[in-house]
Amino acid sequence: MRVVSLGSSSSGNAFLVEAGPKGRTKLLVDAGFPERILRERLRLAGASLSQIQGALITHEHVDHILGLPALLKHYAIPAIADPRTLAAVEEIFAAGMLRTESGALVSLEAEIDTSLAGMNGVKHDQSKHSIHLASGSRRVIGDIEVISFPVSHDAAAPCGYLLSAGGCRVCVAIDSGEVTPTMLEAIKQADLLILESNHDRERLLRGPYPYALKQRILSPTGHLSNDQAAEAVLRTWRTDGVRWLWLSHLSRTNNTPRLALSSMRARIKAAGADLAQIHISVLPPGMGSAWDSTQLWQVPSLWEMTI
């Protein structure tokens, strides 16, 4: 299994997941960038939009679906999500409006490449090219088993995904205001964990956001803080092997990569856990980390553990 971050922040999120011989099964998890950006970043990752067999959508906020109209209209790539999320997406496309991270509505035409101006027929295409994957259910797509699990976020039916192939498991949990028992069950199974570490609580409280937006982010249906992300990692700590952790969906205003990383490392060390058992990266807004299970055996340092 190979996973490539095509970008992760409050401005946009998308991941490429490949599995099977020669990476024949290719899925996106979210499509939060315009078509031209997705196309270029996939090219850098050695893939193309024409090879994508489906787009798993976590929820309907703009930083997760911005490129979806193009995928549906130009490439007939199916949107895969809970039926309630698909209905919300269809409603957004029909209205020609997208909801930003702050909750504001913006014109679809203003946010998407001019080639998509006038989205006549998108509603029809969306319903035609979609696959229902109810939250809490599973489905095999090519060489990848996909398990959907609910998360706590202010959307129609927000979810995370546990993806399995070739004996490896990847968990994507990038928008949730709290860590639930269901999330922990998925997180503890992951070899690669892609986990939201959106904000530093004190930086958010002291920052420029309006009071209502601060309360939304801090609420149980908002976003995970650095401390909440660390707590999730510690509650699912594994001592029987090495794990990989990508801290994702960082706020440009209320967090920094150094702050997120130092916070996670400090919490792990304070708990007495062995930092040699986890490889931690912070995902940038642009092209980010790549994880390839087939290459891990060729890099002995990735499997080193302190006994």
C-alpha positions, 0 to 999 in steps of 0.5 A, spaced: 500 500 500 502 506 498 499 513 501 501 520 498 499 526 502 497 531 496 496 537 501 493 537 508 490 544 512 484 548 513 485 550 506 484 543 503 485 536 504 486 530 499 490 523 499 492 518 494 491 511 496 494 505 492 494 498 493 495 491 489 500 489 483 503 496 480 498 500 484 492 498 480 487 500 485 487 508 486 483 512 490 482 519 493 480 520 500 477 527 499 478 532 494 479 539 497 483 542 491 481 545 484 482 540 478 488 543 476 492 542 483 489 535 484 492 533 477 499 536 478 500 533 484 497 526 482 502 527 476 508 528 481 506 522 485 506 518 479 498 518 478 493 521 474 486 523 475 484 518 469 486 512 474 482 514 480 477 509 481 473 513 486 473 519 491 472 517 499 469 523 502 469 524 509 464 530 509 461 536 505 466 542 507 469 546 502 476 544 504 474 536 502 470 537 496 472 543 492 475 539 486 469 534 486 465 537 481 470 536 476 472 529 478 464 527 477 463 532 470 470 531 467 472 524 469 466 520 472 470 518 478 465 516 483 464 519 490 464 514 495 460 516 502 455 516 507 448 517 503 447 523 508 453 526 505 452 525 498 445 528 499 449 534 502 454 535 496 448 534 491 444 540 495 451 544 495 452 543 487 445 544 486 445 551 490 451 553 486 454 554 493 460 551 498 461 552 505 467 554 508 471 552 514 468 558 518 461 556 516 460 562 510 457 560 504 461 562 497 459 561 490 461 555 487 463 558 480 468 563 484 471 557 488 472 552 482 476 553 475 472 557 470 472 551 466 466 549 471 462 555 471 455 554 469 454 547 473 448 545 469 448 537 470 452 536 476 446 534 480 445 529 475 452 527 474 453 526 482 447 522 483 449 517 477 456 517 479 456 515 486 457 509 491 453 509 498 458 507 504 454 508 510 458 510 516 460 504 520 460 499 514 465 496 509 466 495 502 471 492 498 474 497 492 479 493 488 484 491 492 482 495 498 478 494 504 474 500 506 471 501 513 467 507 514 467 510 522 463 516 524 467 522 527 464 528 531 464 534 526 459 539 524 457 536 518 451 531 515 455 524 516 462 526 518 466 520 518 473 517 518 476 511 514 480 505 515 483 502 509 486 495 509 491 492 503 496 487 503 496 486 511 497 493 512 492 498 515 491 506 514 487 510 518 484 517 516 481 521 522 482 528 520 476 532 522 473 531 529 471 535 535 473 529 540 476 523 540 470 517 541 471 510 542 469 508 535 475 512 533 479 509 538 477 502 535 479 504 528 486 508 530 489 503 534 489 498 528 493 503 524 500 502 521 499 509 518 495 514 522 493 520 519 490 524 525 488 531 525 492 536 530 488 542 528 490 547 533 494 549 539 488 551 544 492 557 547 494 560 541 487 559 538 484 563 544 489 568 544 488 569 536 484 573 531 478 569 530 471 571 532 468 568 539 463 564 535 468 561 531 473 559 536 467 556 540 465 552 534 473 549 533 473 548 541 466 544 541 465 537 541 463 537 533 469 542 531 477 540 531 482 536 535 487 540 538 494 538 539 493 535 546 487 531 544 491 528 538 496 526 543 491 523 547 488 519 542 495 516 540 497 515 547 490 511 548 492 507 542 499 506 544 502 499 541 508 496 544 509 491 539 511 494 533 513 501 530 508 506 527 507 512 523 503 518 524 502 524 520 499 530 523 494 533 519 489 539 517 493 544 521 490 551 522 495 556 519 493 561 524 492 557 530 498 552 529 505 551 526 508 545 524 514 545 530 508 547 535 504 540 533 510 536 533 513 538 539 507 538 543 506 530 540 513 529 542 513 532 549 506 528 551 509 521 548 515 522 552 512 525 559 507 518 558 514 514 559 512 511 552 518 510 547 519 515 541 523 510 537 516 506 536 513 511 532 515 516 526 512 522 526 511 527 520 507 534 520 503 534 513 504 541 509 498 544 505 502 543 499 505 536 497 507 532 503 509 525 505 509 519 502 508 512 505 510 505 501 509 499 505 513 495 500 519 500 501 519 499 508 523 492 508 528 496 504 529 501 510 532 498 516 532 504 520 524 504 519 523 498 523 528 499 529 526 499 536 529 500 543 528 494 547 
